[in-house]
């Protein structure tokens, strides 16, 4: 059955909303959804076995409704927009990357000379991104498609902001926590023309590359730059989280997303910038969404404009 784009990922939110409206009784939630929403009912049954705890959540990531939500959220992000051209490998899979180049007209049985040969082994590591949305129970109890869609969009907005902030950074990898930002160790160029020249010189392919622009740069492109981008047919991605113009060759990235699992609670005390909030005292529920995703950069996949 085809699912319209505006409803993608909503089933995972509905599962959490129904569970909340049934006062966290899995039996009642399963019964409520069994007839009209069997996919949600089936997920709720499996979540009982998993216990819906953080430690057991990975056992739920294979479920279709949480995979759909994860894919929906990730598709709104910069790495999600690059994923179709990237190496989409399973988490933990080893990839031996061999970089080097060379060419020559050959005599019979003559070897091709290779310059700058280097062998690296990489594996895509699974990371967990957490996002949280707090809502009044009066709003949640109706569990309408519009309400669930709004909750999905709030979770998506918060998640995408953090994914792009990390992806487009120069941060180093934090083992077991977060992946490396693609700007870490990236080659810098002094101007627009050099950006493209250096990107190609580093062995990247324009056919699989995208130009990432900060909003300010997108608004200040000269006519010449605009037509050069058009002529080269480079896909352009504008991001609020980008602070510099950059070229990224997606085929030199490993990118994957597994799922987004939502855990609702009405008992926690949530820390906010202005203090702490008791969900119980405020008749509210927090939707904690964990997105299982990751990326790995290979070779010199990124070229960035130097800061002026």
C-alpha positions in Angstrom: 0.0 0.0 0.0 1.4 3.4 -1.0 1.7 5.9 1.8 1.3 9.6 0.9 4.4 11.7 1.8 2.5 13.8 4.4 1.6 10.7 6.3 5.0 9.0 6.3 6.3 8.2 9.8 3.0 9.0 11.5 2.2 5.4 12.5 5.2 5.4 14.9 3.9 8.5 16.5 0.4 7.1 16.6 1.7 4.1 18.6 3.2 6.4 21.2 0.1 8.6 21.3 -2.4 5.7 21.7 -0.2 4.3 24.4 -0.3 7.6 26.2 -4.1 8.1 25.8 -4.6 4.5 27.2 -2.6 5.6 30.3 0.3 3.4 29.2 -1.7 0.2 29.2 -0.3 -1.9 26.3 -3.3 -4.2 26.4 -5.8 -1.4 26.0 -3.6 0.3 23.3 -3.3 -3.0 21.3 -7.1 -3.6 21.5 -7.8 -0.1 20.4 -5.7 -0.3 17.3 -6.2 -4.0 16.4 -9.1 -3.5 14.0 -8.2 -0.2 12.3 -4.5 0.0 12.6 -2.9 -3.6 12.6 0.6 -2.3 11.9 0.5 -0.1 15.1 -1.1 -2.9 17.1 1.6 -5.4 16.0 4.3 -2.9 17.0 2.8 -2.3 20.4 2.7 -6.1 21.0 6.5 -6.3 20.2 7.2 -3.3 22.3 5.9 -5.2 25.4 8.6 -7.8 24.8 11.2 -5.2 24.3 10.1 -3.4 27.4 10.3 0.0 25.7 13.5 0.7 27.6 16.5 2.4 26.1 18.6 -0.7 26.4 16.1 -2.8 24.5 15.1 -0.3 21.8 17.5 -1.8 19.2 15.3 -4.9 19.1 12.5 -2.7 17.7 14.5 -1.0 14.9 13.6 -3.7 12.3 9.9 -2.8 12.7 8.5 -1.2 9.5 6.8 1.8 11.2 9.9 2.9 13.0 12.1 2.4 10.0 9.6 4.6 8.0 9.8 7.4 10.6 13.6 7.2 10.7 13.8 7.4 6.9 11.3 10.3 6.8 13.3 12.3 9.4 16.7 11.6 7.8 15.4 12.5 4.3 14.9 16.1 5.5 18.6 16.4 6.5 21.7 17.2 4.4 23.1 13.6 4.7 19.6 12.3 3.9 19.6 14.3 0.7 23.0 12.9 -0.3 22.2 9.3 0.6 21.0 8.3 -2.9 24.5 8.9 -4.3 26.4 7.6 -1.2 27.6 4.2 -0.3 24.6 2.7 1.6 26.3 0.0 3.7 25.0 -1.8 6.8 26.3 -0.6 10.2 29.5 -2.4 11.2 30.3 -3.5 7.6 34.0 -3.1 6.8 34.9 -1.1 3.7 38.5 -1.1 2.5 39.1 2.2 0.7 41.9 2.3 -1.8 42.9 5.8 -3.0 45.3 6.4 -5.8 45.4 7.5 -9.4 47.4 7.1 -12.6 47.1 6.6 -16.3 49.4 5.8 -19.2 49.4 4.4 -22.8 50.6 0.8 -22.3 52.9 -1.6 -24.0 51.9 -5.3 -23.8 51.9 -6.5 -20.2 53.1 -3.1 -18.9 51.7 -2.0 -15.5 49.8 1.2 -14.9 51.7 3.5 -12.6 49.7 4.6 -9.6 50.5 7.8 -7.6 49.5 8.6 -4.0 48.4 5.1 -3.3 46.9 4.6 0.1 44.8 1.9 1.8 42.3 2.6 4.6 39.8 0.4 6.3 36.6 2.0 7.6 33.4 0.7 9.2 30.1 2.6 9.5 29.4 3.1 13.2 25.8 3.3 14.6 25.1 6.5 16.6 22.0 7.5 18.5 20.5 11.0 18.2 17.9 11.9 20.8 15.2 14.5 20.4 12.4 15.3 22.9 9.0 17.0 22.5 6.7 17.8 25.4 3.0 18.2 24.9 -0.1 18.7 27.1 -2.1 15.5 27.6 -5.3 17.3 26.6 -3.9 17.6 23.0 -2.5 14.1 22.9 -5.6 12.1 24.0 -7.5 12.8 20.8 -4.7 11.1 18.8 -6.0 12.5 15.4 -4.0 12.2 12.2 -3.4 16.0 12.4 -2.1 15.8 15.9 0.2 12.9 15.2 1.4 14.6 12.1 2.2 17.7 14.1 4.1 15.7 16.7 6.1 14.0 13.9 7.0 17.3 12.4 8.2 18.7 15.8 10.4 15.6 16.3 11.6 15.9 12.7 12.5 19.6 13.0 14.5 19.1 16.2 16.3 16.0 14.9 17.2 17.4 11.5 18.6 20.6 13.1 21.0 18.5 15.2 21.9 16.1 12.4 22.8 18.9 10.0 24.7 20.8 12.8 26.9 17.8 13.4 27.3 16.7 9.8 28.3 20.1 8.5 30.8 20.7 11.4 34.5 20.2 11.8 33.9 18.2 15.0 36.0 15.1 15.6 34.3 11.8 16.2 33.3 11.1 19.8 33.6 7.4 20.2 30.3 5.7 21.0 28.4 9.1 20.9 28.6 11.0 17.6 30.1 10.8 14.1 32.8 13.0 12.7 31.7 16.2 11.0 32.5 16.2 7.3 34.6 19.4 7.6 37.1 17.8 9.9 40.3 17.8 7.8 38.6 19.1 4.7 40.7 20.9 2.1 40.1 24.6 1.9 39.8 26.8 -1.2 40.3 30.6 -1.4 37.5 31.4 -3.9 34.6 30.0 -5.9 36.6 28.8 -8.9 39.4 27.3 -6.8 36.7 25.4 -4.8 35.8 23.4 -7.9 39.3 23.0 -9.2 40.6 21.7 -5.9 37.6 19.4 -5.5 38.3 17.8 -8.9 42.1 17.6 -8.2 41.3 15.7 -5.0 39.8 12.9 -7.2 36.2 13.8 -6.7 33.5 13.6 -9.4 31.1 16.5 -10.1 28.4 14.1 -11.2 28.1 12.7 -7.7 28.9 16.0 -5.8 26.5 18.6 -4.3 27.1 22.2 -3.5 26.1 23.1 0.1 25.3 26.7 0.6 24.5 28.7 3.8 21.4 30.8 3.4 23.4 34.0 3.2 25.6 32.6 0.4 22.5 31.5 -1.5 21.1 35.0 -1.4 24.3 36.6 -2.5 25.3 34.4 -5.5 26.5 36.5 -8.4 24.9 36.0 -11.9 28.2 34.4 -13.0 28.3 31.9 -10.1 24.6 31.0 -10.7 25.2 30.2 -14.4 28.4 28.3 -13.7 26.4 26.1 -11.2 23.7 25.7 -13.8 26.2 24.8 -16.5 27.9 22.2 -14.4 24.5 20.8 -13.3 25.6 20.6 -9.7 22.7 19.9 -7.2 22.5 22.7 -4.6 21.4 22.1 -1.0 20.8 25.2 1.1 21.2 24.6 4.9 20.6 26.9 7.9 23.3 24.9 9.7 26.1 25.5 7.1 28.5 28.4 7.8 30.5 28.1 4.6 30.1 27.0 0.9 31.3 23.5 0.3 31.4 20.7 -2.2 30.7 17.1 -1.1 31.2 14.1 -3.2 28.5 11.7 -1.9 30.0 8.6 -3.4 32.9 9.0 -1.0 30.6 8.9 2.0 29.0 5.9 3.7 25.6 7.0 5.0 22.8 5.0 6.6 19.8 5.3 8.9 17.9 2.5 10.6 14.9 3.8 12.4 13.5 6.3 14.9 11.9 4.7 18.0 9.7 6.9 20.2 9.2 6.3 24.0 6.5 8.3 25.7 6.5 9.1 29.4 4.4 11.2 31.8 6.5 10.6 34.9 9.9 12.1 34.2 11.2 15.5 35.4 12.6 17.3 32.3 15.5 19.7 32.5 14.9 22.8 30.4 17.0 26.0 29.9 14.8 27.8 32.5 14.7 25.0 35.1 13.0 21.7 35.6 9.5 20.6 34.5 7.5 17.8 36.2 5.5 16.1 33.5 3.0 14.7 36.1 2.4 18.0 37.8 1.9 19.7 34.4 -0.4 17.0 33.0 2.1 16.6 30.1 3.8 13.8 28.2 7.3 13.8 26.7 8.0 12.0 23.5 11.6 10.9 23.5 12.7 9.9 19.9 15.9 8.1 19.3 17.1 8.0 15.6 19.7 5.4 14.8 21.9 6.7 12.1 25.5 7.4 11.1 28.0 8.4 8.3 31.6 7.9 7.5 33.8 10.0 5.3 36.3 8.4 2.9 39.3 10.0 1.3 39.0 13.8 0.5 35.3 13.9 -0.1 34.8 17.5 1.0 36.2 20.8 -0.2 35.2 24.0 1.6 35.6 27.7 1.0 38.0 29.2 3.5 36.6 31.6 6.1 37.2 35.2 5.0 
